[in-house]
C-alpha cells in the first residue's frame, strides 16, 4: 500500500524525515501479548470506557446553557481535531450519547473508550545480542553516514519514559520555554511545567488518572505512576506495561558509541515523552487525542504510536488527520493477531508496520503479523532492543535508503 498524499510535499528535509521514520518503525513492531488488533466486528474490547464521559465533534461551539439542557458539562476541548470531552449527568451513557446525536449539534459522538499498548517481553539487552538484526538492516553502514540529527524530534505516545535512563537521558527533548517546577505555564502553550513532555494520564485539570500521578511523563521504578500491581480495569493485565515507553524510546534513540549499554537506531534524535497509557497499557481516547495534539503543537517531526484499538474511534481519527495536515509523520504497529491492520495504523495518514518471518521463513508473513493489504512496510518480527526487552526491527535495506536520502 503506497504512502498516502499527506506525506507530500517531498522536500529534502521531508524525504529525510520519512526515511528516518521508516527506520524507526522498529519501535512500532512487537511480538508477545499485543492487544487484539483487528478493526472488524467481534473484536475483543480494549477495556471499560471512562465512566460518564463522551467525546463529540460539534458543528459550532455549544453554549453552557445548551450543554446544561442536554445534561452535559464541558471537560476539555482539543481544537486542532475539534474533539470535545463532556461529562454526562445521567448514568445511562448510551442514552446520553443518543440524545446528543439526535440534537443535530454534532458530526459524531461516542464514549471515551480506550486504546491499548503493544506489549513487549522484558529481557537483558546488549549490543552483541542486537548485532545480527542491526547487521541485517545495514545499520552500521547507515551509522557511518549519519547517526541522526539533534534537529529531529520523535514523540513517543506511550506509557511514559524513564528520563534518567543512562542510555536515554542525553536524548530527551527539553522545552526551553518552560522553567522546571515553578507551577507556571511559562511558555503559554497551555501546559504547566511540561519541561520534558507531558503526562495525560495523571490527575490534574482535564486528566484521567489517579491522585498519586502528576503531569510529569517520567516513569521509573518506585514511581507512583508505575502502578500498584492491581488489575484496575479487570482486563487480566496488572501493571504489565510498565517500562513499555522506555523500551520503545530505547529502540529509537538509545545513545550509541558511548561505552555503555547499547545503541538505538538514531543515536542523536531527541525523544519527546508523551504519556497516554496507564501502567496496564490502557489509555482513553481523550488522552490519545490531547497527546497527539500536544506533540504536534510542540514541534514533533515524527510520532511513534505503539498502540492499537479494536474499534475505529472518530475522536482519534480526527486527531490523526489533524496531525497529518500539520505535516507530522506517524508510524504505528499494524497489530500482531494475524488479522486486519489495527487502528491507528489502518488510517492512510499513518505508516502501518507488519512483520515477516526469520530464517527459512524470512520471505513470508509472520503468523502474528497483520495481513498484507493495508501494510506499508514489513520488518523482522523480533529483535532485542537497547533498554531492556524484545521488539521488532525495521525493514531490510531501509538503512541504506536513509543513507541515500541524506
C-alpha positions in Angstrom: 0.0 0.0 0.0 1.6 3.3 -1.0 2.2 6.0 1.5 -0.8 8.5 1.3 -0.8 12.0 0.0 -0.5 13.7 3.4 3.2 12.9 3.3 3.9 15.4 0.5 5.5 17.7 -0.5 8.7 15.8 -1.0 11.2 18.5 0.2 14.7 17.3 1.0 14.1 17.5 4.8 10.7 15.7 4.3 12.4 12.9 2.5 15.0 12.6 5.3 12.3 12.5 7.9 10.3 9.9 6.0 13.4 7.7 5.7 14.1 8.1 9.4 10.5 7.4 10.3 10.7 4.1 8.4 14.0 3.2 10.2 12.3 3.9 13.5 9.4 1.7 12.6 11.2 -0.8 14.8 9.5 0.8 17.8 6.1 0.1 16.4 6.7 -3.7 15.9 6.3 -6.1 18.8 5.8 -9.7 19.5 4.2 -11.1 22.6 0.9 -10.1 24.2 -0.3 -7.4 21.9 -3.9 -6.5 22.3 -6.2 -7.8 19.6 -5.6 -5.5 16.7 -8.5 -6.1 14.2 -10.9 -3.4 13.5 -13.7 -5.7 12.4 -16.8 -6.8 14.2 -16.5 -9.3 17.0 -13.0 -8.0 18.2 -12.3 -8.1 21.9 -12.9 -4.9 23.8 -10.0 -2.7 24.8 -11.3 -2.1 28.3 -14.1 -0.1 30.0 -14.6 3.4 28.7 -14.2 6.4 31.0 -17.3 6.5 33.3 -19.8 9.1 32.2 -17.6 10.6 29.5 -18.5 11.4 25.9 -16.3 12.7 23.1 -18.0 14.7 20.3 -17.4 17.0 17.3 -19.7 20.0 17.5 -20.5 21.9 14.3 -20.3 25.1 16.3 -19.1 25.6 19.9 -22.1 24.9 22.3 -23.1 27.3 25.0 -23.1 26.3 28.6 -26.9 26.6 28.5 -27.2 24.2 25.6 -25.0 21.6 27.3 -27.0 22.0 30.5 -30.2 21.3 28.6 -28.6 18.1 27.4 -27.4 17.1 30.8 -23.8 17.6 29.9 -20.8 19.6 31.3 -17.6 20.5 29.4 -14.4 18.8 30.5 -11.9 20.0 27.8 -11.5 20.6 24.1 -8.8 19.7 21.6 -9.2 22.5 19.0 -7.0 21.1 16.2 -9.0 17.9 16.0 -12.3 19.6 17.1 -12.8 16.9 19.8 -14.8 18.0 22.9 -14.8 15.9 26.0 -18.1 16.0 28.0 -19.4 14.5 31.2 -22.9 13.3 31.4 -25.1 13.8 34.4 -27.1 10.6 34.0 -25.7 7.1 34.5 -27.1 5.7 31.2 -24.3 6.8 28.9 -25.8 5.2 25.8 -29.0 7.3 26.3 -26.9 10.5 26.8 -25.0 9.8 23.6 -28.2 9.0 21.7 -29.8 12.3 22.8 -26.7 14.3 21.8 -26.6 12.7 18.4 -30.3 13.4 17.9 -29.8 17.0 18.8 -28.2 17.7 15.4 -25.4 19.7 17.1 -22.6 17.2 16.4 -21.0 15.4 13.5 -20.5 12.4 15.7 -20.5 11.4 19.4 -19.0 8.4 21.1 -18.0 7.0 24.5 -14.5 7.9 25.7 -13.1 4.4 25.1 -9.6 3.0 25.2 -6.6 2.1 23.2 -4.0 -0.4 24.5 -0.3 -0.6 24.3 1.5 -3.2 22.2 3.2 -5.3 24.8 7.0 -6.1 24.9 8.7 -9.1 26.5 11.4 -7.9 29.0 14.9 -9.3 28.7 18.5 -8.2 29.0 19.9 -6.1 26.2 23.5 -5.8 25.0 24.7 -4.7 21.6 26.3 -8.1 20.9 22.8 -9.6 21.1 21.4 -6.9 18.9 24.1 -7.2 16.2 22.5 -9.8 14.0 19.4 -7.7 13.5 21.2 -4.4 13.2 23.6 -6.0 10.6 20.6 -7.4 8.7 19.3 -3.8 8.5 22.6 -2.4 7.4 22.6 -0.2 10.4 26.4 0.0 10.9 26.7 1.2 7.3 24.0 3.8 7.9 25.6 4.9 11.1 28.8 5.6 9.2 26.9 8.2 7.2 24.6 9.6 9.9 23.5 8.8 13.4 20.6 11.2 13.3 20.1 14.9 13.9 19.5 16.9 17.0 17.0 18.9 15.0 14.7 15.9 14.7 12.2 15.3 17.5 10.4 12.0 17.8 7.4 11.9 20.1 6.7 8.6 21.9 3.0 8.3 22.6 3.1 5.6 25.2 3.2 4.9 29.0 5.9 7.4 29.9 9.7 7.2 29.7 12.5 6.9 32.3 14.1 10.3 31.8 17.2 9.4 33.8 17.9 6.1 31.9 21.7 6.2 31.2 21.1 5.3 27.5 18.3 7.9 27.0 18.9 10.9 29.3 21.1 12.8 26.9 18.5 12.4 24.1 15.3 13.6 26.0 13.6 16.6 24.4 13.6 19.8 26.6 11.1 22.6 26.3 13.4 25.6 26.6 10.5 27.9 27.2 9.5 26.2 30.5 11.0 26.7 33.9 11.0 23.4 35.9 8.9 23.1 39.0 7.5 26.6 39.3 3.9 25.6 38.7 3.6 28.2 35.9 2.8 27.8 32.2 5.9 29.9 31.3 5.7 29.5 27.5 1.9 29.9 27.4 1.3 26.6 25.5 -1.5 25.6 27.9 0.6 23.1 29.9 2.3 23.7 33.2 5.9 22.5 33.8 6.0 20.5 30.5 9.8 20.6 30.6 10.3 17.1 29.0 6.9 16.3 27.5 3.6 15.7 29.3 1.5 13.2 31.2 -2.1 13.0 30.0 -2.9 10.2 32.4 -2.1 11.9 35.8 -4.7 13.6 37.9 -4.7 17.3 37.0 -7.3 19.6 35.5 -8.5 17.6 32.5 -6.5 14.5 33.4 -7.8 10.9 33.6 -5.7 9.2 36.3 -5.2 8.6 40.0 -4.4 11.2 42.5 -0.9 9.8 43.0 0.0 10.8 39.5 1.1 14.2 38.0 1.8 15.8 34.7 5.4 14.6 34.5 5.9 11.8 31.9 8.9 10.4 33.8 8.1 6.8 34.8 10.7 4.8 36.8 10.9 2.0 39.4 9.1 3.1 42.6 7.3 6.0 40.9 3.6 6.0 41.9 2.8 6.2 38.2 4.4 2.8 37.8 1.4 1.2 39.3 0.4 -0.8 42.4 0.3 -4.3 40.9 -3.5 -4.4 40.8 -5.6 -5.2 37.7 -7.6 -1.9 37.9 -9.7 -2.3 34.8 -10.1 -6.1 35.2 -8.7 -6.9 31.8 -6.3 -9.5 33.1 -3.2 -7.2 32.9 -1.8 -6.0 36.2 0.7 -3.2 35.5 2.2 -5.3 32.7 3.0 -2.2 30.5 5.4 -0.5 33.0 8.6 0.3 31.1 6.9 -0.1 27.7 7.6 3.5 26.7 11.2 3.4 27.9 11.8 0.3 25.8 10.2 1.9 22.7 12.3 5.1 23.2 15.4 2.9 23.5 14.8 1.3 20.1 14.6 4.8 18.6 17.3 6.8 20.4 19.5 4.9 22.9 22.9 6.6 22.8 25.5 4.8 20.7 29.2 4.8 20.7 29.3 6.0 24.3 31.0 3.0 26.0 27.9 2.0 27.9 24.7 -0.1 27.2 23.9 -0.5 23.5 22.6 1.6 20.6 19.3 2.7 19.2 18.6 3.2 15.5 19.1 7.0 15.6 21.6 8.0 18.3 21.2 11.7 18.1 17.4 12.4 17.6 15.5 13.8 20.6 12.7 11.9 22.3 9.6 13.8 23.4 7.8 11.6 26.0 4.0 11.9 25.9 2.3 9.7 28.4 -1.2 8.5 27.2 -1.4 5.0 28.8 -1.6 3.8 32.4 0.6 1.0 34.0 -1.6 -1.6 32.5 -1.0 -0.3 29.0 -4.5 1.2 28.6 -5.4 4.8 27.7 -8.6 6.7 26.9 -9.2 8.1 23.5 -9.2 11.6 25.1 -5.6 11.1 26.3 -4.5 10.0 22.8 -6.2 13.0 21.2 -4.7 15.5 23.5 -1.3 13.8 23.5 -1.1 13.8 19.7 -2.2 17.4 19.6 0.5 18.3 22.2 3.2 16.5 20.2 2.1 18.3 17.0 1.9 21.7 18.6 5.3 21.4 20.3 7.4 20.5 17.3 7.4 16.7 16.9 8.6 15.7 13.4 7.7 12.0 13.9 5.3 10.3 16.3 5.6 6.7 17.2 2.3 5.1 18.2 2.8 1.6 19.7 -1.0 1.5 20.5 -3.9 -0.4 19.0 -7.7 -0.2 19.3 -10.3 -2.8 18.3 -12.7 -0.1 17.1 -12.2 3.0 14.9 -12.9 5.9 17.2 -14.0 9.1 15.5 -12.2 11.2 18.0 -8.8 9.5 17.5 -9.3 9.5 13.7 -9.8 13.3 13.8 -6.6 13.7 15.9 -4.6 11.7 13.4 -5.9 13.7 10.4 -5.1 17.0 12.2 -1.6 15.9 12.9 -1.1 14.7 9.3 -2.4 18.0 8.0 0.2 19.8 10.1 3.0 17.7 8.5 3.6 15.2 11.3 4.8 11.7 10.2 3.2 8.9 12.2 4.4 5.3 12.5 2.2 2.7 14.1 2.1 -1.0 14.8 -0.2 -2.8 12.5 -1.2 -5.4 15.1 0.0 -8.9 15.8 -3.0 -11.2 16.0 -2.7 -12.2 12.3 -5.8 -10.3 11.4 -6.7 -7.0 9.8 -4.5 -3.9 10.3 -5.4 -2.3 13.6 -6.3 1.4 14.3 -4.5 3.8 14.1 -2.2 2.0 11.6 -5.2 1.3 9.4 -5.5 5.0 8.6 -3.9 6.2 5.3 -2.2 9.0 7.1 -0.1 6.6 9.2 2.8 4.3 8.2 1.5 0.8 9.0 4.1 -1.8 10.0 3.8 -5.5 9.6 6.3 -8.3 10.2 7.9 -11.1 8.2 9.4 -14.3 9.5 13.0 -15.2 10.2 15.4 -17.8 8.9 13.9 -20.0 6.2 10.6 -18.1 6.6 12.2 -14.7 6.0 10.2 -14.2 2.8 6.8 -15.0 4.3 4.5 -13.1 6.6 5.0 -13.9 10.2 1.9 -15.7 11.7 1.2 -12.9 14.1 1.6 -10.1 11.5 -1.4 -8.2 10.1 -2.4 -9.3 6.6 -0.6 -7.5 3.8 -3.5 -5.3 2.4 -3.1 -2.1 4.3 0.5 -2.7 5.4 3.0 -0.1 4.2 6.2 -2.0 5.2 7.4 -5.1 6.9 10.3 -5.8 9.2 11.9 -8.7 11.1 9.5 -9.9 13.7 11.6 -9.8 16.8 14.8 -8.1 17.9 16.5 -7.4 21.2 16.3 -3.7 21.9 18.6 -1.3 23.7 16.9 -0.5 27.0 15.7 -4.0 28.0 13.1 -6.1 26.2 12.4 -7.5 22.8 10.7 -5.7 20.0 10.5 -5.7 16.2 13.1 -4.1 13.9 12.7 -2.1 10.6 12.6 -3.4 7.1 15.8 -4.7 5.4 17.7 -2.2 3.3 15.9 0.8 4.9 19.1 2.0 6.5 20.6 2.2 3.0 17.6 4.2 1.8 18.1 6.6 4.8 21.7 7.0 3.8 20.8 7.9 0.2 18.2 10.4 1.4 20.9 12.1 3.4 
